[in-house]
Amino acid sequence: MRTIILIMIGLLLISSVSAQERKFHFVQNKMGSPFNLIIVSSDSLKALQFSNNCFSLIDSFSHIYSDYDSTSELSKLSINAGNGFQSCSPALWDLFLISRQAYEKSLQSFDISIGPLSTLWRAKRKRRQFPDSATVIATKENVGLAKILWNDSLHQILIPNKSMHLDVGGIAKGYIAQKVIDYLHQNGIDAALADAGGDISIGKAPPGIAGWIVGVNVPETTDDLMSRKLLLSNCSVATSGDAYQYIEHEGIKYSHIIDPRTGYGVSYQRNVTVIAKDGATADWLATACSILSIEDSKKICNKMQAELFISSIENGNLVISQTKGFKQYWEKH
C-alpha cells in the first residue's frame, strides 16, 4: 500500500467528548489492508449497526473496482477488452468519469490504464528482478487513457485491445472512504473517520475537539512521525511515499508509483501529503504529485483547491515544500 499516514486513534476523544457521546472504533481487513472506522455516537448498538452497513458498502464497491478479484466488474471489463463497447454500472461509471478528469488535469501522470505496467512491476518486485528496457517499452505501448473510447450517453467504454487493462488502485480507496463518510452523514452521523489503509476521509470534528489528529511519517521511514501533527475535519487526506514498496537497481530506488509516461517507477524519494475536499481527489492527487515536478504539483493542487505538503531527505537533511494554505492544518502547540 502506497499511503503512509498514521491516525492517532489513541489520542482521540479521551476527555473532551461529552458523557453522552463516545468513540466507537471498528476495524476489518478490506481491499488488502485494515480499514479503520471511527464513529462518534451516544448509542453503541446504533454505531455497531452503522459500522456493519459501512463494511457491507465497502464490500460492494470492492467487488466492482478490484483488479485482484477476477469476478469484479472492473476485471470483467479487462477480460473482455478488444470486444467492442461494454456497459458500466453507475458506480463504475462515476469512478471512471473522475479518473478521466484526473488524467486530463494531472498532465497525464495519473492514468487508470496503467494496468499492464502495474502488473509487470508487481511481478518483478516480487521476484526481485528489474525488467529490461525492451519489456518496459513494449508494455507501455498498451497504456494510455487516450486510447480508450467513451460513450458518455450510454455509459459505455471500449478498451481497444486485449493487452490493455485498467487499474483504479490510485483512486478507489479514497473514493470508497469518502462514500462511507457520505453514507454516515446521510444517516445523521456527522463525526466519523474512515481510513482505507491510509486514504482517510474525515467528517465533522468530535464534540469539544478542534479536529481529528493525524500523524505523517518522516520520509523513507515506516514508523517515525514528524513532530507536528495535522488537525483535520470535513476533508480527506492521502499520503504517498516509497517506504513500503520499491525495487532497487544499480543503486537507484524505483518506487512502486509508476510514471505512465515513462513506464518506470519514480526514482526520487519524497513523501507527498494532499488535503482535499473529497477522498478520490486526495487519492489521485497524491499519486500525481509523486510523479510531477514540485512546481507542477503545486499548480495542480491550487487548481483543485487542495493543499500539498512534500518532504524529502536530501544529503541527510529534511527538505520541505508546501502550498501556502497547508500550514493552517498543522496542530497548534
MINU-239491 format. One record per residue (C-alpha): x, y, z; residue in one letter. Coordinates in nm, 2 decimals. Example, Ala and Ser with C-alpha at 12.3 -4.5 7.8 and 13.67 -1.06 7.14 Angstrom:
MINU-239491
<x: 1.23; y: -0.45; z: 0.78; code: a>
<x: 1.37; y: -0.11; z: 0.71; code: s>
***
This chain:
MINU-239491
<x: 0.00; y: 0.00; z: 0.00; code: m>
<x: 0.15; y: 0.33; z: -0.10; code: r>
<x: -0.01; y: 0.56; z: 0.17; code: t>
<x: 0.17; y: 0.60; z: 0.49; code: i>
<x: -0.04; y: 0.83; z: 0.71; code: i>
<x: -0.09; y: 0.71; z: 1.06; code: l>
<x: -0.41; y: 0.80; z: 1.26; code: i>
<x: -0.35; y: 0.90; z: 1.62; code: m>
<x: -0.65; y: 0.70; z: 1.73; code: i>
<x: -0.53; y: 0.67; z: 2.08; code: g>
<x: -0.54; y: 1.05; z: 2.12; code: l>
<x: -0.90; y: 1.09; z: 2.02; code: l>
<x: -1.19; y: 1.17; z: 2.24; code: l>
<x: -1.01; y: 1.09; z: 2.57; code: i>
<x: -1.17; y: 1.36; z: 2.78; code: s>
<x: -1.31; y: 1.62; z: 2.55; code: s>
<x: -1.63; y: 1.44; z: 2.44; code: v>
<x: -1.94; y: 1.48; z: 2.65; code: s>
<x: -2.05; y: 1.19; z: 2.86; code: a>
<x: -2.34; y: 1.12; z: 2.62; code: q>
<x: -2.12; y: 1.06; z: 2.32; code: e>
<x: -1.83; y: 0.82; z: 2.28; code: r>
<x: -1.60; y: 0.70; z: 2.01; code: k>
<x: -1.66; y: 0.35; z: 1.87; code: f>
<x: -1.37; y: 0.21; z: 1.67; code: h>
<x: -1.42; y: -0.08; z: 1.43; code: f>
<x: -1.17; y: -0.24; z: 1.20; code: v>
<x: -1.19; y: -0.51; z: 0.93; code: q>
<x: -0.95; y: -0.62; z: 0.66; code: n>
<x: -1.07; y: -0.48; z: 0.34; code: k>
<x: -0.91; y: -0.43; z: 0.00; code: m>
<x: -0.58; y: -0.58; z: 0.12; code: g>
<x: -0.53; y: -0.37; z: 0.44; code: s>
<x: -0.71; y: -0.28; z: 0.76; code: p>
<x: -1.00; y: -0.05; z: 0.72; code: f>
<x: -1.04; y: 0.16; z: 1.03; code: n>
<x: -1.38; y: 0.32; z: 1.10; code: l>
<x: -1.44; y: 0.55; z: 1.40; code: i>
<x: -1.80; y: 0.66; z: 1.47; code: i>
<x: -1.89; y: 0.91; z: 1.74; code: v>
<x: -2.23; y: 0.83; z: 1.89; code: s>
<x: -2.43; y: 0.81; z: 2.21; code: s>
<x: -2.57; y: 0.47; z: 2.11; code: d>
<x: -2.34; y: 0.17; z: 2.09; code: s>
<x: -2.60; y: -0.05; z: 1.91; code: l>
<x: -2.66; y: 0.22; z: 1.65; code: k>
<x: -2.28; y: 0.26; z: 1.60; code: a>
<x: -2.24; y: -0.11; z: 1.56; code: l>
<x: -2.52; y: -0.13; z: 1.30; code: q>
<x: -2.39; y: 0.15; z: 1.10; code: f>
<x: -2.04; y: 0.00; z: 1.11; code: s>
<x: -2.18; y: -0.33; z: 0.97; code: n>
<x: -2.36; y: -0.13; z: 0.70; code: n>
<x: -2.04; y: 0.06; z: 0.61; code: c>
<x: -1.83; y: -0.26; z: 0.58; code: f>
<x: -2.10; y: -0.41; z: 0.36; code: s>
<x: -2.09; y: -0.10; z: 0.15; code: l>
<x: -1.71; y: -0.13; z: 0.12; code: i>
<x: -1.75; y: -0.49; z: 0.00; code: d>
<x: -2.00; y: -0.39; z: -0.26; code: s>
<x: -1.76; y: -0.13; z: -0.40; code: f>
<x: -1.46; y: -0.36; z: -0.38; code: s>
<x: -1.65; y: -0.62; z: -0.59; code: h>
<x: -1.68; y: -0.35; z: -0.86; code: i>
<x: -1.33; y: -0.19; z: -0.85; code: y>
<x: -1.09; y: -0.47; z: -0.75; code: s>
<x: -0.83; y: -0.58; z: -1.01; code: d>
<x: -0.73; y: -0.87; z: -0.78; code: y>
<x: -1.08; y: -1.02; z: -0.79; code: d>
<x: -1.13; y: -1.19; z: -1.13; code: s>
<x: -1.51; y: -1.17; z: -1.08; code: t>
<x: -1.52; y: -0.79; z: -1.02; code: s>
<x: -1.68; y: -0.56; z: -1.28; code: e>
<x: -1.35; y: -0.40; z: -1.35; code: l>
<x: -1.18; y: -0.73; z: -1.41; code: s>
<x: -1.46; y: -0.84; z: -1.64; code: k>
<x: -1.41; y: -0.53; z: -1.85; code: l>
<x: -1.04; y: -0.60; z: -1.88; code: s>
<x: -1.11; y: -0.97; z: -1.97; code: i>
<x: -1.34; y: -0.86; z: -2.25; code: n>
<x: -1.11; y: -0.59; z: -2.38; code: a>
<x: -1.10; y: -0.57; z: -2.75; code: g>
<x: -1.46; y: -0.70; z: -2.79; code: n>
<x: -1.63; y: -0.37; z: -2.85; code: g>
<x: -1.81; y: -0.13; z: -2.62; code: f>
<x: -1.90; y: -0.25; z: -2.27; code: q>
<x: -2.16; y: -0.11; z: -2.03; code: s>
<x: -2.07; y: 0.02; z: -1.69; code: c>
<x: -2.27; y: 0.03; z: -1.37; code: s>
<x: -2.34; y: 0.37; z: -1.22; code: p>
<x: -2.07; y: 0.33; z: -0.95; code: a>
<x: -1.81; y: 0.22; z: -1.20; code: l>
<x: -1.90; y: 0.50; z: -1.45; code: w>
<x: -1.88; y: 0.76; z: -1.17; code: d>
<x: -1.53; y: 0.65; z: -1.08; code: l>
<x: -1.43; y: 0.64; z: -1.45; code: f>
<x: -1.55; y: 1.00; z: -1.50; code: l>
<x: -1.35; y: 1.12; z: -1.20; code: i>
<x: -1.04; y: 0.92; z: -1.33; code: s>
<x: -1.08; y: 1.07; z: -1.68; code: r>
<x: -1.08; y: 1.42; z: -1.54; code: q>
<x: -0.78; y: 1.34; z: -1.32; code: a>
<x: -0.59; y: 1.21; z: -1.63; code: y>
<x: -0.66; y: 1.54; z: -1.80; code: e>
<x: -0.58; y: 1.76; z: -1.50; code: k>
<x: -0.27; y: 1.57; z: -1.40; code: s>
<x: -0.08; y: 1.62; z: -1.73; code: l>
<x: -0.15; y: 1.25; z: -1.79; code: q>
<x: 0.05; y: 1.15; z: -1.49; code: s>
<x: -0.25; y: 0.98; z: -1.33; code: f>
<x: -0.37; y: 0.71; z: -1.57; code: d>
<x: -0.60; y: 0.42; z: -1.48; code: i>
<x: -0.50; y: 0.24; z: -1.80; code: s>
<x: -0.16; y: 0.17; z: -1.62; code: i>
<x: -0.27; y: -0.19; z: -1.55; code: g>
<x: -0.01; y: -0.36; z: -1.78; code: p>
<x: 0.28; y: -0.16; z: -1.62; code: l>
<x: 0.14; y: -0.22; z: -1.27; code: s>
<x: 0.13; y: -0.60; z: -1.34; code: t>
<x: 0.48; y: -0.61; z: -1.48; code: l>
<x: 0.64; y: -0.42; z: -1.20; code: w>
<x: 0.44; y: -0.60; z: -0.93; code: r>
<x: 0.57; y: -0.93; z: -1.06; code: a>
<x: 0.93; y: -0.81; z: -1.10; code: k>
<x: 0.93; y: -0.67; z: -0.74; code: r>
<x: 0.80; y: -1.00; z: -0.61; code: k>
<x: 1.09; y: -1.18; z: -0.78; code: r>
<x: 1.34; y: -0.91; z: -0.71; code: r>
<x: 1.41; y: -0.87; z: -1.08; code: q>
<x: 1.45; y: -0.55; z: -1.28; code: f>
<x: 1.28; y: -0.56; z: -1.62; code: p>
<x: 1.48; y: -0.49; z: -1.93; code: d>
<x: 1.41; y: -0.17; z: -2.12; code: s>
<x: 1.26; y: -0.35; z: -2.42; code: a>
<x: 1.00; y: -0.52; z: -2.20; code: t>
<x: 0.91; y: -0.18; z: -2.04; code: v>
<x: 0.88; y: -0.01; z: -2.38; code: i>
<x: 0.66; y: -0.29; z: -2.52; code: a>
<x: 0.44; y: -0.29; z: -2.21; code: t>
<x: 0.40; y: 0.09; z: -2.22; code: k>
<x: 0.25; y: 0.05; z: -2.57; code: e>
<x: -0.06; y: -0.09; z: -2.41; code: n>
<x: -0.10; y: 0.21; z: -2.17; code: v>
<x: -0.27; y: 0.54; z: -2.24; code: g>
<x: -0.62; y: 0.65; z: -2.14; code: l>
<x: -0.65; y: 0.85; z: -2.46; code: a>
<x: -0.67; y: 0.52; z: -2.64; code: k>
<x: -0.99; y: 0.42; z: -2.47; code: i>
<x: -1.32; y: 0.53; z: -2.64; code: l>
<x: -1.61; y: 0.66; z: -2.43; code: w>
<x: -1.98; y: 0.66; z: -2.50; code: n>
<x: -2.10; y: 0.92; z: -2.24; code: d>
<x: -2.47; y: 0.89; z: -2.32; code: s>
<x: -2.48; y: 0.51; z: -2.28; code: l>
<x: -2.22; y: 0.49; z: -2.00; code: h>
<x: -2.00; y: 0.25; z: -2.21; code: q>
<x: -1.63; y: 0.23; z: -2.28; code: i>
<x: -1.42; y: 0.05; z: -2.54; code: l>
<x: -1.08; y: -0.09; z: -2.44; code: i>
<x: -0.92; y: -0.13; z: -2.79; code: p>
<x: -0.71; y: -0.44; z: -2.74; code: n>
<x: -0.68; y: -0.75; z: -2.51; code: k>
<x: -0.34; y: -0.64; z: -2.38; code: s>
<x: -0.48; y: -0.34; z: -2.21; code: m>
<x: -0.64; y: -0.35; z: -1.86; code: h>
<x: -0.74; y: -0.09; z: -1.60; code: l>
<x: -0.61; y: -0.04; z: -1.25; code: d>
<x: -0.80; y: 0.20; z: -1.03; code: v>
<x: -0.58; y: 0.14; z: -0.72; code: g>
<x: -0.46; y: 0.50; z: -0.72; code: g>
<x: -0.81; y: 0.64; z: -0.66; code: i>
<x: -1.06; y: 0.37; z: -0.55; code: a>
<x: -0.97; y: 0.35; z: -0.18; code: k>
<x: -1.00; y: 0.73; z: -0.14; code: g>
<x: -1.33; y: 0.72; z: -0.33; code: y>
<x: -1.47; y: 0.44; z: -0.11; code: i>
<x: -1.36; y: 0.61; z: 0.22; code: a>
<x: -1.55; y: 0.92; z: 0.11; code: q>
<x: -1.86; y: 0.71; z: 0.02; code: k>
<x: -1.85; y: 0.57; z: 0.38; code: v>
<x: -1.84; y: 0.92; z: 0.53; code: i>
<x: -2.12; y: 1.03; z: 0.29; code: d>
<x: -2.33; y: 0.74; z: 0.39; code: y>
<x: -2.29; y: 0.81; z: 0.76; code: l>
<x: -2.36; y: 1.18; z: 0.71; code: h>
<x: -2.68; y: 1.10; z: 0.52; code: q>
<x: -2.79; y: 0.89; z: 0.82; code: n>
<x: -2.72; y: 1.15; z: 1.09; code: g>
<x: -2.37; y: 1.05; z: 1.19; code: i>
<x: -2.15; y: 1.36; z: 1.13; code: d>
<x: -1.85; y: 1.29; z: 1.35; code: a>
<x: -1.67; y: 1.00; z: 1.19; code: a>
<x: -1.34; y: 0.90; z: 1.03; code: l>
<x: -1.29; y: 0.63; z: 0.76; code: a>
<x: -0.93; y: 0.51; z: 0.70; code: d>
<x: -0.90; y: 0.29; z: 0.39; code: a>
<x: -0.55; y: 0.17; z: 0.46; code: g>
<x: -0.42; y: 0.52; z: 0.48; code: g>
<x: -0.65; y: 0.70; z: 0.24; code: d>
<x: -0.86; y: 0.89; z: 0.50; code: i>
<x: -1.19; y: 1.07; z: 0.48; code: s>
<x: -1.30; y: 1.27; z: 0.78; code: i>
<x: -1.63; y: 1.41; z: 0.89; code: g>
<x: -1.71; y: 1.67; z: 1.15; code: k>
<x: -1.48; y: 1.71; z: 1.45; code: a>
<x: -1.60; y: 1.53; z: 1.76; code: p>
<x: -1.77; y: 1.75; z: 2.02; code: p>
<x: -1.53; y: 1.96; z: 2.22; code: g>
<x: -1.23; y: 1.89; z: 1.99; code: i>
<x: -1.10; y: 2.11; z: 1.72; code: a>
<x: -1.03; y: 1.82; z: 1.48; code: g>
<x: -0.91; y: 1.47; z: 1.42; code: w>
<x: -0.54; y: 1.43; z: 1.48; code: i>
<x: -0.34; y: 1.27; z: 1.20; code: v>
<x: 0.03; y: 1.20; z: 1.20; code: g>
<x: 0.26; y: 1.19; z: 0.89; code: v>
<x: 0.57; y: 0.97; z: 0.85; code: n>
<x: 0.92; y: 1.11; z: 0.82; code: v>
<x: 1.04; y: 1.03; z: 0.46; code: p>
<x: 1.18; y: 0.69; z: 0.39; code: e>
<x: 1.06; y: 0.55; z: 0.73; code: t>
<x: 0.76; y: 0.33; z: 0.83; code: t>
<x: 0.73; y: 0.42; z: 1.19; code: d>
<x: 0.89; y: 0.76; z: 1.26; code: d>
<x: 0.64; y: 1.05; z: 1.27; code: l>
<x: 0.70; y: 1.41; z: 1.21; code: m>
<x: 0.69; y: 1.61; z: 1.53; code: s>
<x: 0.39; y: 1.82; z: 1.42; code: r>
<x: 0.05; y: 1.66; z: 1.36; code: k>
<x: -0.24; y: 1.75; z: 1.14; code: l>
<x: -0.57; y: 1.86; z: 1.29; code: l>
<x: -0.85; y: 1.79; z: 1.04; code: l>
<x: -1.22; y: 1.80; z: 0.99; code: s>
<x: -1.46; y: 1.78; z: 0.69; code: n>
<x: -1.19; y: 1.69; z: 0.44; code: c>
<x: -0.98; y: 1.40; z: 0.31; code: s>
<x: -0.61; y: 1.33; z: 0.33; code: v>
<x: -0.38; y: 1.09; z: 0.15; code: a>
<x: 0.00; y: 1.05; z: 0.16; code: t>
<x: 0.22; y: 0.88; z: -0.10; code: s>
<x: 0.57; y: 0.75; z: -0.05; code: g>
<x: 0.81; y: 0.46; z: -0.12; code: d>
<x: 0.89; y: 0.34; z: 0.23; code: a>
<x: 0.70; y: 0.02; z: 0.18; code: y>
<x: 0.73; y: -0.08; z: -0.19; code: q>
<x: 1.02; y: -0.02; z: -0.42; code: y>
<x: 1.28; y: -0.21; z: -0.62; code: i>
<x: 1.65; y: -0.11; z: -0.62; code: e>
<x: 1.86; y: -0.14; z: -0.93; code: h>
<x: 2.22; y: -0.02; z: -0.98; code: e>
<x: 2.20; y: 0.19; z: -0.66; code: g>
<x: 1.87; y: 0.36; z: -0.76; code: i>
<x: 1.54; y: 0.31; z: -0.58; code: k>
<x: 1.24; y: 0.28; z: -0.82; code: y>
<x: 0.92; y: 0.35; z: -0.63; code: s>
<x: 0.61; y: 0.13; z: -0.69; code: h>
<x: 0.45; y: 0.46; z: -0.81; code: i>
<x: 0.49; y: 0.43; z: -1.18; code: i>
<x: 0.50; y: 0.72; z: -1.42; code: d>
<x: 0.28; y: 0.61; z: -1.71; code: p>
<x: 0.46; y: 0.84; z: -1.95; code: r>
<x: 0.79; y: 0.67; z: -1.90; code: t>
<x: 0.70; y: 0.32; z: -1.78; code: g>
<x: 0.93; y: 0.34; z: -1.48; code: y>
<x: 0.87; y: 0.40; z: -1.11; code: g>
<x: 0.97; y: 0.74; z: -0.99; code: v>
<x: 1.33; y: 0.74; z: -0.87; code: s>
<x: 1.33; y: 1.03; z: -0.63; code: y>
<x: 1.24; y: 0.97; z: -0.27; code: q>
<x: 0.97; y: 1.21; z: -0.15; code: r>
<x: 0.66; y: 1.19; z: 0.07; code: n>
<x: 0.36; y: 1.37; z: -0.06; code: v>
<x: 0.06; y: 1.46; z: 0.16; code: t>
<x: -0.25; y: 1.61; z: 0.00; code: v>
<x: -0.55; y: 1.75; z: 0.18; code: i>
<x: -0.86; y: 1.78; z: -0.04; code: a>
<x: -1.23; y: 1.82; z: -0.02; code: k>
<x: -1.30; y: 1.46; z: -0.10; code: d>
<x: -1.13; y: 1.12; z: -0.09; code: g>
<x: -1.10; y: 1.05; z: -0.46; code: a>
<x: -0.93; y: 1.38; z: -0.52; code: t>
<x: -0.69; y: 1.35; z: -0.24; code: a>
<x: -0.60; y: 1.00; z: -0.36; code: d>
<x: -0.53; y: 1.07; z: -0.72; code: w>
<x: -0.35; y: 1.40; z: -0.64; code: l>
<x: -0.12; y: 1.22; z: -0.40; code: a>
<x: -0.02; y: 0.99; z: -0.69; code: t>
<x: 0.02; y: 1.26; z: -0.95; code: a>
<x: 0.22; y: 1.48; z: -0.72; code: c>
<x: 0.46; y: 1.20; z: -0.65; code: s>
<x: 0.54; y: 1.19; z: -1.03; code: i>
<x: 0.53; y: 1.55; z: -1.14; code: l>
<x: 0.77; y: 1.83; z: -1.05; code: s>
<x: 0.71; y: 2.02; z: -0.73; code: i>
<x: 0.62; y: 2.33; z: -0.93; code: e>
<x: 0.36; y: 2.15; z: -1.14; code: d>
<x: 0.23; y: 1.97; z: -0.84; code: s>
<x: 0.16; y: 2.29; z: -0.66; code: k>
<x: -0.01; y: 2.44; z: -0.97; code: k>
<x: -0.25; y: 2.14; z: -1.00; code: i>
<x: -0.33; y: 2.14; z: -0.63; code: c>
<x: -0.41; y: 2.51; z: -0.64; code: n>
<x: -0.65; y: 2.45; z: -0.93; code: k>
<x: -0.81; y: 2.17; z: -0.74; code: m>
<x: -0.84; y: 2.38; z: -0.42; code: q>
<x: -0.63; y: 2.12; z: -0.24; code: a>
<x: -0.33; y: 2.17; z: -0.02; code: e>
<x: 0.01; y: 2.00; z: -0.07; code: l>
<x: 0.30; y: 1.91; z: 0.16; code: f>
<x: 0.61; y: 1.75; z: 0.02; code: i>
<x: 0.90; y: 1.62; z: 0.23; code: s>
<x: 1.22; y: 1.45; z: 0.12; code: s>
<x: 1.56; y: 1.36; z: 0.26; code: i>
<x: 1.85; y: 1.52; z: 0.07; code: e>
<x: 2.21; y: 1.48; z: 0.19; code: n>
<x: 2.08; y: 1.37; z: 0.52; code: g>
<x: 1.86; y: 1.68; z: 0.57; code: n>
<x: 1.48; y: 1.71; z: 0.57; code: l>
<x: 1.37; y: 1.93; z: 0.29; code: v>
<x: 1.01; y: 2.07; z: 0.29; code: i>
<x: 0.79; y: 2.23; z: 0.03; code: s>
<x: 0.42; y: 2.31; z: 0.07; code: q>
<x: 0.14; y: 2.52; z: -0.07; code: t>
<x: 0.06; y: 2.84; z: 0.12; code: k>
<x: -0.26; y: 2.71; z: 0.27; code: g>
<x: -0.12; y: 2.38; z: 0.41; code: f>
<x: 0.01; y: 2.54; z: 0.73; code: k>
<x: -0.34; y: 2.61; z: 0.85; code: q>
<x: -0.39; y: 2.23; z: 0.91; code: y>
<x: -0.09; y: 2.18; z: 1.15; code: w>
<x: -0.19; y: 2.13; z: 1.51; code: e>
<x: -0.13; y: 2.44; z: 1.72; code: k>
<x: 0.11; y: 2.38; z: 2.01; code: h>
***
